[in-house]
């Protein structure tokens, strides 16, 4: 703050965005203009869309390009990322902050990550926490000596809709959290096997017993394919895929089965508010026209006895329109390459 003289001593009020003059008992004072709080740019619906995309993008990257052919019938001009957004937008959204996302944050969530025409594999958690699929193995107990051919014979014989040369892929995502920063992190592993009745390779040299273990159904001598250990702070899924005679990949629709204690918080109102605030907050002063408030009745000539509704401007509001896929500028990350659902 400084006392002025000369022509400035005759001025009063704001000079520009940074300075203004004030008249005091001691003369004219030049002072900085008070800063105005910036108005957030996004409405609540825009912020809702933006913030839930961050964790979907993080999970998409978690699969490390294994999903190139995971969506049957994907249009050539649409990315796998956008297919994953379509499948998961607005369904139990998970909110992480901008800072968590920039620091590699990821919350393992039960997102759908593939979609197709084959029958989905059902997943169930037993009382002891072990997760099992509905892929029946009959009496096969997988051990160190079990071959790929034995697994193939058991799966094809005990499950309708499975054929030789079909593939089983097992995904396992593990949730962790930084001890210092608290940022949620995740890793993903996957293993696959092609059902070949002539392959005498030991099964567990190709895949992990983590997802390829015989689990008792409770019925005498009957087993299904399941996990070796209880699922905790992690997600898993088995995927059925097949390459048809024309070379196209067929796949079952699957969602990651998740047991993750972090999900309770990251789906809460507190997590949503933290995410909104990290992107600048919601513009509560934004006002949008509502269709019901923009309809006007215009009287016509009294002889006609009729009226017109003038609501041609309803669609101009646009503020309440919710896109099904994100604009390209909001795409936090996109990748197309590699595919672990396809055969080697």
Secondary structure in CASP SS format (residue, H / E / C, confidence):
PFRMAT SS
TARGET T0000
AUTHOR 0000-0000-0000
METHOD secondary structure of the structure
MODEL  1
X C 1.00
X E 1.00
X E 1.00
X C 1.00
X C 1.00
X H 1.00
X H 1.00
X H 1.00
X H 1.00
X H 1.00
X C 1.00
X C 1.00
X E 1.00
X E 1.00
X C 1.00
X C 1.00
X C 1.00
X C 1.00
X E 1.00
X E 1.00
X E 1.00
X E 1.00
X E 1.00
X E 1.00
X C 1.00
X C 1.00
X E 1.00
X E 1.00
X E 1.00
X E 1.00
X E 1.00
X E 1.00
X C 1.00
X C 1.00
X C 1.00
X C 1.00
X C 1.00
X C 1.00
X C 1.00
X C 1.00
X C 1.00
X E 1.00
X C 1.00
X H 1.00
X H 1.00
X H 1.00
X H 1.00
X H 1.00
X H 1.00
X H 1.00
X H 1.00
X H 1.00
X H 1.00
X H 1.00
X H 1.00
X H 1.00
X H 1.00
X H 1.00
X H 1.00
X H 1.00
X H 1.00
X H 1.00
X C 1.00
X C 1.00
X C 1.00
X C 1.00
X E 1.00
X C 1.00
X C 1.00
X C 1.00
X E 1.00
X C 1.00
X C 1.00
X C 1.00
X C 1.00
X C 1.00
X C 1.00
X C 1.00
X C 1.00
X H 1.00
X H 1.00
X H 1.00
X H 1.00
X H 1.00
X H 1.00
X H 1.00
X H 1.00
X H 1.00
X C 1.00
X C 1.00
X C 1.00
X C 1.00
X C 1.00
X C 1.00
X C 1.00
X C 1.00
X C 1.00
X H 1.00
X H 1.00
X H 1.00
X H 1.00
X H 1.00
X C 1.00
X C 1.00
X C 1.00
X C 1.00
X C 1.00
X C 1.00
X C 1.00
X C 1.00
X C 1.00
X E 1.00
X E 1.00
X E 1.00
X E 1.00
X C 1.00
X C 1.00
X E 1.00
X C 1.00
X C 1.00
X C 1.00
X C 1.00
X E 1.00
X E 1.00
X E 1.00
X C 1.00
X C 1.00
X C 1.00
X C 1.00
X E 1.00
X E 1.00
X E 1.00
X E 1.00
X E 1.00
X E 1.00
X E 1.00
X E 1.00
X E 1.00
X C 1.00
X C 1.00
X C 1.00
X C 1.00
X C 1.00
X C 1.00
X C 1.00
X C 1.00
X E 1.00
X H 1.00
X H 1.00
X H 1.00
X H 1.00
X H 1.00
X H 1.00
X H 1.00
X H 1.00
X H 1.00
X H 1.00
X H 1.00
X C 1.00
X C 1.00
X C 1.00
X C 1.00
X C 1.00
X C 1.00
X C 1.00
X C 1.00
X E 1.00
X E 1.00
X E 1.00
X E 1.00
X E 1.00
X E 1.00
X E 1.00
X E 1.00
X E 1.00
X E 1.00
X E 1.00
X C 1.00
X C 1.00
X C 1.00
X C 1.00
X C 1.00
X C 1.00
X E 1.00
X E 1.00
X E 1.00
X E 1.00
X E 1.00
X E 1.00
X E 1.00
X E 1.00
X E 1.00
X E 1.00
X E 1.00
X C 1.00
X C 1.00
X C 1.00
X C 1.00
X C 1.00
X C 1.00
X C 1.00
X E 1.00
X H 1.00
X H 1.00
X H 1.00
X C 1.00
X C 1.00
X C 1.00
X C 1.00
X C 1.00
X C 1.00
X C 1.00
X E 1.00
X E 1.00
X E 1.00
X E 1.00
X C 1.00
X C 1.00
X C 1.00
X C 1.00
X C 1.00
X C 1.00
X E 1.00
X E 1.00
X E 1.00
X E 1.00
X E 1.00
X E 1.00
X E 1.00
X E 1.00
X C 1.00
X C 1.00
X C 1.00
X E 1.00
X E 1.00
X E 1.00
X E 1.00
X E 1.00
X E 1.00
X E 1.00
X E 1.00
X E 1.00
X E 1.00
X C 1.00
X C 1.00
X C 1.00
X C 1.00
X C 1.00
X E 1.00
X E 1.00
X E 1.00
X E 1.00
X C 1.00
X E 1.00
X E 1.00
X C 1.00
X E 1.00
X E 1.00
X E 1.00
X C 1.00
X C 1.00
X H 1.00
X H 1.00
X H 1.00
X H 1.00
X H 1.00
X C 1.00
X C 1.00
X H 1.00
X H 1.00
X H 1.00
X H 1.00
X H 1.00
X H 1.00
X H 1.00
X H 1.00
X H 1.00
X H 1.00
X C 1.00
X C 1.00
X C 1.00
X E 1.00
X C 1.00
X C 1.00
X C 1.00
X C 1.00
X C 1.00
X C 1.00
X C 1.00
X C 1.00
X H 1.00
X H 1.00
X H 1.00
X C 1.00
X C 1.00
X E 1.00
X E 1.00
X E 1.00
X E 1.00
X C 1.00
X C 1.00
X C 1.00
X C 1.00
X C 1.00
X C 1.00
X C 1.00
X E 1.00
X E 1.00
X E 1.00
X E 1.00
X C 1.00
X C 1.00
X C 1.00
X H 1.00
X H 1.00
X H 1.00
X C 1.00
X C 1.00
X C 1.00
X C 1.00
X C 1.00
X C 1.00
X C 1.00
X C 1.00
X C 1.00
X C 1.00
X C 1.00
X H 1.00
X H 1.00
X H 1.00
X C 1.00
X C 1.00
X C 1.00
X C 1.00
X C 1.00
X C 1.00
X C 1.00
X C 1.00
X E 1.00
X C 1.00
X C 1.00
X C 1.00
X C 1.00
X C 1.00
END
